[in-house]
């Protein structure tokens, strides 16, 4: 499988860091620059900073919960921020709402029609994974083992074939840390996710702890080796950066350590 690599940060990261990091990711051959969307960090606003200092790298947000922002709000924000639709990948999820499958099915289609951007669905369980293949352009997987990534990818592809849709894109967020300080921060984030019911069920299905789905290394070679296992089963492996500190130096160290070129 031909594969590509993305580089991801949290939404709300200091714009000064993004202005250095995004063009460097573009120069080094990363396919996509990603930003998480959280209640305290606007992923689309972070992408707007990256868009202003890049010209070719794709821009991805993962994921915007549709129980927090509706399709019209998302489309309006894309327009207001002047985000380039031809470079944009919008990751959408259900959030904590009941009836999540219906919300995502209707909302993701509306967002794609309104923006012209590539739309992918953030999925943990098999039903949402199948919906991603049947309805939109692909799936964004998260906190999972390479084996689960392969199984989820197969579900997505079969659903797309059954729906008569094009081959879906398989993206995977892979938390990645380099060095002792970053490992400690990653372990803290993993422990927080294990307290969330949907993720707890996800880890239980796989029979692993959250940290077991991450790539952790003390040197660039070990980190690249861990990422290669994911790259064998994904169309794009997103290096979701976990650094010891939110500094330009720490982010650039990881970016350059895992650069595809």
BAKOL-944167 format. One record per residue (C-alpha): residue number from 1; residue in one letter; chain; y, z, x. Coordinates in Angstrom, 3 decimals. Each point is the difference from the previous one (the first is absolute). Layout:
% BAKOL-944167
+-----+------+------+----------+----------+----------+
! pos ! code ! unit !       py !       pz !       px !
+-----+------+------+----------+----------+----------+
! NUM !    a !    A !        Y !        Z !        X !
...
+-----+------+------+----------+----------+----------+
This chain:
% BAKOL-944167
+-----+------+------+----------+----------+----------+
! pos ! code ! unit !       py !       pz !       px !
+-----+------+------+----------+----------+----------+
!   1 !    x !    A !    0.000 !    0.000 !    0.000 !
!   2 !    x !    A !    3.460 !   -0.844 !    1.258 !
!   3 !    x !    A !    2.039 !    3.164 !   -0.170 !
!   4 !    x !    A !    3.569 !    1.096 !    0.367 !
!   5 !    x !    A !    1.715 !    3.293 !    0.649 !
!   6 !    x !    A !    2.827 !    1.717 !   -1.781 !
!   7 !    x !    A !    2.003 !    3.022 !    1.100 !
!   8 !    x !    A !    0.972 !    2.643 !   -2.528 !
!   9 !    x !    A !    2.461 !    2.886 !   -0.136 !
!  10 !    x !    A !    1.090 !    2.413 !   -2.685 !
!  11 !    x !    A !    2.772 !   -1.012 !   -2.366 !
!  12 !    x !    A !    3.214 !    1.755 !    0.871 !
!  13 !    x !    A !   -0.595 !   -0.165 !    3.755 !
!  14 !    x !    A !    3.287 !    0.136 !    1.902 !
!  15 !    x !    A !    1.528 !   -3.502 !   -0.325 !
!  16 !    x !    A !    0.935 !    0.100 !    3.689 !
!  17 !    x !    A !   -3.710 !    0.156 !    0.848 !
!  18 !    x !    A !   -0.866 !   -2.775 !   -2.464 !
!  19 !    x !    A !    2.661 !   -2.280 !    1.506 !
!  20 !    x !    A !   -1.735 !    0.251 !    3.379 !
!  21 !    x !    A !   -3.593 !    0.131 !   -1.211 !
!  22 !    x !    A !   -0.081 !   -2.923 !   -2.453 !
!  23 !    x !    A !    1.236 !   -2.734 !    2.371 !
!  24 !    x !    A !   -2.264 !    1.329 !    2.725 !
!  25 !    x !    A !   -2.969 !   -0.212 !   -2.389 !
!  26 !    x !    A !    1.019 !   -3.580 !   -0.784 !
!  27 !    x !    A !    0.270 !   -0.845 !    3.720 !
!  28 !    x !    A !   -3.419 !    1.493 !    0.741 !
!  29 !    x !    A !   -1.775 !   -2.064 !   -2.644 !
!  30 !    x !    A !   -0.581 !    2.426 !   -2.854 !
!  31 !    x !    A !   -0.371 !   -1.816 !   -3.303 !
!  32 !    x !    A !    1.688 !    2.554 !   -2.276 !
!  33 !    x !    A !    2.353 !    2.947 !    0.307 !
!  34 !    x !    A !   -0.862 !    2.571 !   -2.684 !
!  35 !    x !    A !    1.781 !    3.016 !   -1.484 !
!  36 !    x !    A !   -1.498 !    2.632 !   -2.268 !
!  37 !    x !    A !    1.793 !    0.822 !   -3.236 !
!  38 !    x !    A !    0.175 !    3.710 !   -0.807 !
!  39 !    x !    A !    2.135 !    2.230 !   -2.241 !
!  40 !    x !    A !    2.067 !    0.834 !    3.085 !
!  41 !    x !    A !   -0.102 !   -3.343 !    1.788 !
!  42 !    x !    A !    0.963 !   -3.345 !   -1.535 !
!  43 !    x !    A !   -2.372 !   -2.595 !    1.432 !
!  44 !    x !    A !    1.996 !   -2.995 !   -1.235 !
!  45 !    x !    A !    3.208 !    1.340 !    1.541 !
!  46 !    x !    A !   -1.816 !    0.393 !    3.311 !
!  47 !    x !    A !   -1.212 !   -3.598 !   -0.253 !
!  48 !    x !    A !    3.565 !   -1.160 !   -0.616 !
!  49 !    x !    A !    0.961 !    1.489 !    3.366 !
!  50 !    x !    A !   -2.912 !   -1.836 !    1.624 !
!  51 !    x !    A !    0.821 !   -3.268 !   -1.772 !
!  52 !    x !    A !    3.517 !    0.005 !    1.422 !
!  53 !    x !    A !   -1.243 !    0.006 !    3.603 !
!  54 !    x !    A !   -3.042 !   -2.304 !   -0.280 !
!  55 !    x !    A !   -0.623 !   -3.588 !   -1.059 !
!  56 !    x !    A !   -3.729 !   -0.737 !   -0.208 !
!  57 !    x !    A !   -2.068 !    3.178 !   -0.304 !
!  58 !    x !    A !   -1.204 !    0.799 !   -3.515 !
!  59 !    x !    A !    1.271 !    3.150 !   -1.690 !
!  60 !    x !    A !   -2.316 !    2.240 !   -1.996 !
!  61 !    x !    A !    0.422 !    3.124 !   -2.103 !
!  62 !    x !    A !   -2.969 !    2.193 !   -0.848 !
!  63 !    x !    A !   -0.113 !    1.143 !   -2.648 !
!  64 !    x !    A !    2.595 !    0.363 !   -2.755 !
!  65 !    x !    A !   -1.452 !    2.083 !   -2.869 !
!  66 !    x !    A !    0.670 !   -1.686 !   -3.320 !
!  67 !    x !    A !    0.341 !    3.363 !   -1.733 !
!  68 !    x !    A !    3.111 !    0.626 !    2.126 !
!  69 !    x !    A !    1.585 !   -3.458 !   -0.021 !
!  70 !    x !    A !   -0.612 !   -2.605 !   -2.666 !
!  71 !    x !    A !   -0.371 !   -3.739 !    0.689 !
!  72 !    x !    A !    3.587 !   -0.813 !   -0.965 !
!  73 !    x !    A !    1.350 !    2.740 !    2.267 !
!  74 !    x !    A !   -2.065 !   -1.264 !    2.926 !
!  75 !    x !    A !    1.097 !   -3.610 !   -0.555 !
!  76 !    x !    A !    3.641 !    1.026 !   -0.268 !
!  77 !    x !    A !   -0.211 !    2.023 !    3.215 !
!  78 !    x !    A !   -1.571 !   -2.957 !    1.836 !
!  79 !    x !    A !    2.941 !   -2.147 !   -1.118 !
!  80 !    x !    A !    2.636 !    2.649 !    0.738 !
!  81 !    x !    A !   -1.331 !    0.524 !    3.522 !
!  82 !    x !    A !   -0.184 !   -3.775 !    0.539 !
!  83 !    x !    A !   -3.587 !    0.253 !    1.206 !
!  84 !    x !    A !   -1.491 !   -3.403 !    0.912 !
!  85 !    x !    A !   -2.669 !   -0.723 !   -2.621 !
!  86 !    x !    A !   -1.780 !   -2.506 !    2.220 !
!  87 !    x !    A !   -0.630 !    2.745 !    2.584 !
!  88 !    x !    A !   -0.622 !    2.865 !   -2.399 !
!  89 !    x !    A !   -3.246 !    1.753 !   -0.953 !
!  90 !    x !    A !    0.376 !    2.582 !   -2.761 !
!  91 !    x !    A !   -2.690 !    2.646 !   -0.182 !
!  92 !    x !    A !   -0.229 !    1.625 !   -3.439 !
!  93 !    x !    A !   -2.032 !    2.901 !   -1.346 !
!  94 !    x !    A !   -0.496 !    2.036 !   -3.139 !
!  95 !    x !    A !    1.310 !    3.297 !    1.342 !
!  96 !    x !    A !   -1.070 !    2.954 !   -2.099 !
!  97 !    x !    A !    0.251 !   -1.670 !   -3.392 !
!  98 !    x !    A !   -2.823 !   -0.105 !   -2.521 !
!  99 !    x !    A !   -1.184 !   -3.480 !   -0.889 !
! 100 !    x !    A !    0.568 !   -1.073 !    3.581 !
! 101 !    x !    A !   -2.035 !   -3.216 !   -0.209 !
! 102 !    x !    A !    2.056 !   -1.314 !   -2.915 !
! 103 !    x !    A !    3.283 !    1.045 !    1.613 !
! 104 !    x !    A !   -0.877 !   -1.775 !    3.238 !
! 105 !    x !    A !   -1.428 !   -3.107 !   -1.677 !
! 106 !    x !    A !    3.170 !   -0.550 !   -2.051 !
! 107 !    x !    A !    2.518 !    1.281 !    2.550 !
! 108 !    x !    A !   -1.320 !   -1.862 !    3.034 !
! 109 !    x !    A !   -0.017 !   -3.299 !   -1.875 !
! 110 !    x !    A !    3.567 !    0.585 !   -1.198 !
! 111 !    x !    A !    1.229 !    0.844 !    3.498 !
! 112 !    x !    A !   -1.625 !   -3.080 !    1.516 !
! 113 !    x !    A !    1.531 !   -2.254 !   -2.662 !
! 114 !    x !    A !    3.460 !    1.554 !    0.409 !
! 115 !    x !    A !    0.183 !   -0.009 !    3.800 !
! 116 !    x !    A !   -2.200 !   -2.824 !    1.261 !
! 117 !    x !    A !   -1.288 !    2.395 !    2.658 !
! 118 !    x !    A !   -3.623 !    0.544 !    0.958 !
! 119 !    x !    A !   -1.286 !    2.952 !   -2.038 !
! 120 !    x !    A !   -2.921 !    2.215 !    0.963 !
! 121 !    x !    A !   -1.456 !    3.056 !   -1.697 !
! 122 !    x !    A !   -0.586 !    3.299 !    1.739 !
! 123 !    x !    A !   -3.565 !    1.005 !   -0.899 !
! 124 !    x !    A !   -2.378 !    2.872 !    0.693 !
! 125 !    x !    A !   -2.728 !   -0.331 !   -2.638 !
! 126 !    x !    A !   -2.124 !   -3.040 !   -0.858 !
! 127 !    x !    A !    1.669 !   -0.831 !   -3.331 !
! 128 !    x !    A !    3.485 !   -0.243 !    1.501 !
! 129 !    x !    A !   -1.443 !   -1.932 !    2.933 !
! 130 !    x !    A !   -1.509 !   -2.562 !   -2.366 !
! 131 !    x !    A !    3.238 !   -0.228 !   -1.971 !
! 132 !    x !    A !    1.867 !   -0.891 !    3.198 !
! 133 !    x !    A !   -2.228 !   -3.020 !    0.533 !
! 134 !    x !    A !    0.072 !   -1.078 !   -3.636 !
! 135 !    x !    A !    3.746 !    0.222 !   -0.606 !
! 136 !    x !    A !    2.187 !   -0.201 !    3.110 !
! 137 !    x !    A !   -0.006 !   -1.242 !    3.587 !
! 138 !    x !    A !   -2.071 !    2.673 !    1.676 !
! 139 !    x !    A !   -0.753 !    3.653 !    0.568 !
! 140 !    x !    A !    1.543 !    2.660 !    2.225 !
! 141 !    x !    A !   -2.684 !    2.472 !    1.076 !
! 142 !    x !    A !    0.808 !    3.406 !    1.416 !
! 143 !    x !    A !   -1.702 !    2.977 !    1.671 !
! 144 !    x !    A !   -3.436 !   -1.597 !    0.213 !
! 145 !    x !    A !   -2.813 !   -0.667 !    2.437 !
! 146 !    x !    A !   -0.763 !   -3.491 !    1.316 !
! 147 !    x !    A !   -3.179 !   -0.038 !   -2.089 !
! 148 !    x !    A !    1.913 !    0.832 !   -3.163 !
! 149 !    x !    A !    2.603 !   -2.618 !    0.886 !
! 150 !    x !    A !   -2.758 !   -2.599 !    0.149 !
! 151 !    x !    A !   -1.466 !    1.088 !   -3.353 !
! 152 !    x !    A !    3.401 !    0.090 !   -1.688 !
! 153 !    x !    A !    0.843 !   -3.412 !    1.417 !
! 154 !    x !    A !   -3.172 !   -1.437 !   -1.474 !
! 155 !    x !    A !    0.858 !    1.424 !   -3.440 !
! 156 !    x !    A !    3.479 !   -1.513 !    0.205 !
! 157 !    x !    A !   -1.283 !   -3.440 !    0.960 !
! 158 !    x !    A !   -2.639 !   -0.105 !   -2.728 !
! 159 !    x !    A !    2.569 !    1.031 !   -2.621 !
! 160 !    x !    A !    2.356 !   -2.764 !    1.172 !
! 161 !    x !    A !   -2.796 !   -2.582 !   -0.171 !
! 162 !    x !    A !   -1.006 !    1.126 !   -3.491 !
! 163 !    x !    A !    3.629 !   -0.268 !   -1.139 !
! 164 !    x !    A !    0.437 !   -3.444 !    1.568 !
! 165 !    x !    A !    2.664 !    1.309 !    2.368 !
! 166 !    x !    A !    0.626 !   -0.940 !    3.644 !
! 167 !    x !    A !   -1.591 !    1.949 !    2.834 !
! 168 !    x !    A !    1.722 !    3.425 !    0.021 !
! 169 !    x !    A !    1.657 !    1.596 !    3.014 !
! 170 !    x !    A !   -1.662 !    3.170 !    1.270 !
! 171 !    x !    A !    2.467 !    2.421 !    1.545 !
! 172 !    x !    A !   -0.938 !    3.411 !    1.356 !
! 173 !    x !    A !    2.281 !    2.851 !    1.001 !
! 174 !    x !    A !   -1.579 !    1.701 !    3.019 !
! 175 !    x !    A !    1.690 !    3.211 !    1.126 !
! 176 !    x !    A !    0.271 !   -0.265 !    3.774 !
! 177 !    x !    A !    1.076 !    2.551 !    2.596 !
! 178 !    x !    A !    0.356 !   -0.120 !    3.769 !
! 179 !    x !    A !   -0.026 !    3.247 !    1.977 !
! 180 !    x !    A !   -0.423 !    3.706 !   -0.735 !
! 181 !    x !    A !    3.257 !    0.629 !   -1.831 !
! 182 !    x !    A !   -0.516 !   -2.958 !   -2.314 !
! 183 !    x !    A !   -3.591 !    1.103 !   -0.671 !
! 184 !    x !    A !    1.187 !    3.409 !   -1.139 !
! 185 !    x !    A !    2.507 !   -1.577 !   -2.376 !
! 186 !    x !    A !   -2.671 !   -2.338 !   -1.346 !
! 187 !    x !    A !   -2.362 !    2.894 !   -0.655 !
! 188 !    x !    A !    2.730 !    1.710 !   -2.014 !
! 189 !    x !    A !    0.590 !   -3.110 !   -2.097 !
! 190 !    x !    A !   -3.732 !   -0.456 !   -0.554 !
! 191 !    x !    A !   -0.320 !    3.579 !   -1.212 !
! 192 !    x !    A !    2.817 !   -0.548 !   -2.510 !
! 193 !    x !    A !   -1.679 !   -3.081 !   -1.452 !
! 194 !    x !    A !   -3.249 !    1.900 !   -0.411 !
! 195 !    x !    A !    1.795 !    2.299 !   -2.445 !
! 196 !    x !    A !    0.870 !   -2.913 !   -2.336 !
! 197 !    x !    A !   -2.638 !   -0.398 !   -2.705 !
! 198 !    x !    A !   -0.253 !   -3.808 !    0.070 !
! 199 !    x !    A !   -0.335 !   -0.032 !    3.776 !
! 200 !    x !    A !   -2.391 !    2.956 !    0.012 !
! 201 !    x !    A !   -2.282 !   -1.984 !   -2.302 !
! 202 !    x !    A !    0.410 !   -3.050 !    2.240 !
! 203 !    x !    A !   -1.056 !    1.920 !    3.122 !
! 204 !    x !    A !   -2.888 !    1.577 !   -1.900 !
! 205 !    x !    A !   -1.288 !   -3.457 !   -1.044 !
! 206 !    x !    A !   -0.005 !   -1.077 !    3.638 !
! 207 !    x !    A !   -1.408 !    3.319 !    1.237 !
! 208 !    x !    A !    2.654 !    0.423 !    2.719 !
! 209 !    x !    A !    3.091 !    2.044 !    0.779 !
! 210 !    x !    A !    3.374 !   -1.720 !   -0.139 !
! 211 !    x !    A !    0.478 !    0.143 !    3.756 !
! 212 !    x !    A !   -3.298 !   -1.864 !    0.451 !
! 213 !    x !    A !    1.649 !   -3.130 !   -1.463 !
! 214 !    x !    A !    2.726 !   -0.026 !    2.652 !
! 215 !    x !    A !    0.136 !   -1.461 !    3.484 !
! 216 !    x !    A !    0.775 !    2.707 !    2.528 !
! 217 !    x !    A !    0.217 !   -0.512 !    3.743 !
! 218 !    x !    A !    1.462 !    1.356 !    3.203 !
! 219 !    x !    A !    0.469 !   -3.408 !    1.584 !
! 220 !    x !    A !    0.770 !   -3.543 !   -1.198 !
! 221 !    x !    A !   -3.518 !   -1.280 !    0.692 !
! 222 !    x !    A !   -1.684 !    2.511 !   -2.296 !
! 223 !    x !    A !    2.521 !   -0.621 !   -2.770 !
! 224 !    x !    A !   -0.417 !   -3.772 !    0.231 !
! 225 !    x !    A !   -3.766 !    0.416 !   -0.074 !
! 226 !    x !    A !    0.189 !    2.038 !   -3.183 !
! 227 !    x !    A !    2.273 !   -2.512 !   -1.698 !
! 228 !    x !    A !   -2.290 !   -2.891 !    0.947 !
! 229 !    x !    A !   -2.706 !    1.409 !   -2.277 !
! 230 !    x !    A !    2.363 !   -0.242 !   -2.973 !
! 231 !    x !    A !    1.287 !   -3.403 !    1.068 !
! 232 !    x !    A !   -3.539 !   -1.359 !   -0.326 !
! 233 !    x !    A !   -0.018 !    0.615 !   -3.778 !
! 234 !    x !    A !    3.670 !   -0.316 !   -1.044 !
! 235 !    x !    A !    2.377 !   -2.947 !   -0.208 !
! 236 !    x !    A !    2.826 !    2.218 !    1.210 !
! 237 !    x !    A !   -0.416 !    3.354 !    1.701 !
! 238 !    x !    A !    3.158 !    2.023 !   -0.496 !
! 239 !    x !    A !    0.563 !    2.475 !    2.807 !
! 240 !    x !    A !    1.573 !    2.832 !   -1.995 !
! 241 !    x !    A !    1.797 !    1.752 !    2.823 !
! 242 !    x !    A !   -0.314 !    3.763 !    0.380 !
! 243 !    x !    A !    2.062 !    1.138 !    2.959 !
! 244 !    x !    A !    0.593 !    3.429 !    1.520 !
! 245 !    x !    A !    3.731 !   -0.265 !   -0.743 !
! 246 !    x !    A !    2.109 !   -2.439 !   -1.988 !
! 247 !    x !    A !    1.653 !   -1.482 !    3.082 !
! 248 !    x !    A !    0.512 !   -3.570 !    1.120 !
! 249 !    x !    A !   -1.975 !    0.754 !    3.158 !
! 250 !    x !    A !   -3.077 !    1.306 !   -1.836 !
! 251 !    x !    A !   -0.084 !   -2.900 !   -2.441 !
! 252 !    x !    A !    0.471 !   -2.602 !    2.713 !
! 253 !    x !    A !   -2.779 !    1.566 !    2.091 !
! 254 !    x !    A !   -2.463 !   -0.409 !   -2.877 !
! 255 !    x !    A !    1.294 !   -3.429 !   -1.015 !
! 256 !    x !    A !   -0.432 !   -1.377 !    3.514 !
! 257 !    x !    A !   -3.372 !    1.693 !    0.476 !
! 258 !    x !    A !   -1.508 !   -1.788 !   -3.011 !
! 259 !    x !    A !    1.917 !   -3.283 !    0.159 !
! 260 !    x !    A !   -2.195 !   -3.006 !   -0.904 !
! 261 !    x !    A !    1.336 !   -2.003 !    2.944 !
+-----+------+------+----------+----------+----------+
